[in-house]
Amino acid sequence: MSGDIARMCGGKIRHPNRRRAAGHLRALAAAGKAVAARLNVYRCPVCLDWHVGHRPR
């Protein structure tokens, strides 16, 4: 389980709410650092903050 936690939460930016995470996703896409269609904003089941990334399994 420790590996799953590190993959889901470790190294990701923690956003306090969905709106902030969505803004970060838009900024990444605008800067050409991410393809918005491939990433999601989701509530992390580990830290309960919001992340930008692939949905946890």
N, C-alpha and C positions, 0 to 999 in steps of 0.2 A: 504493500500500500504506500510506502514511503516514496517509491519511484513515481507512483501516480500523482501524489501530492506535489512533488517537485515539478512534474510536467504540467499540471494544471495551474499552479500558482507561482512557482518559483521563477524569478526573473521577469515577471510581467508587472506592468505598471498597475497599481491599484487606484481605481477611480471611486470617489465617494457616492456617485450616482450614475444612472443610465445616461443622462443628458451629457455629462462630462465625458463619459467613455465614447459616446457617439460623436462628440466634437473632436475627440482625439482621432477616431477612425477617419473622419472627414479630412482632418489636417494631414494625416499620413497619406491618404489618397491624393490630395492636392499636391503634396510634395513629391509624389511619384515613388514613395517608399512602400506602398502597399496597394493591392488591388481590392477595393472595397467589396466587390462581389464575392471574394473568397474568404473574407473575415466576418466575424460576428461580434456583437456586443453581448456579453452574457454575465449573469450573476455567478460568481465563483462559489461552489459548494464548500470550499475549504475556508476561505477568509471572509466570505460574505460581502466582499466589495465587488466592483464591476471591472471586467477585463475586456480587452480587444484581442481576438484571436479565433482559433477554431473552437467550436463548441466542445466542451468536455464530454468524454464518452460515458 
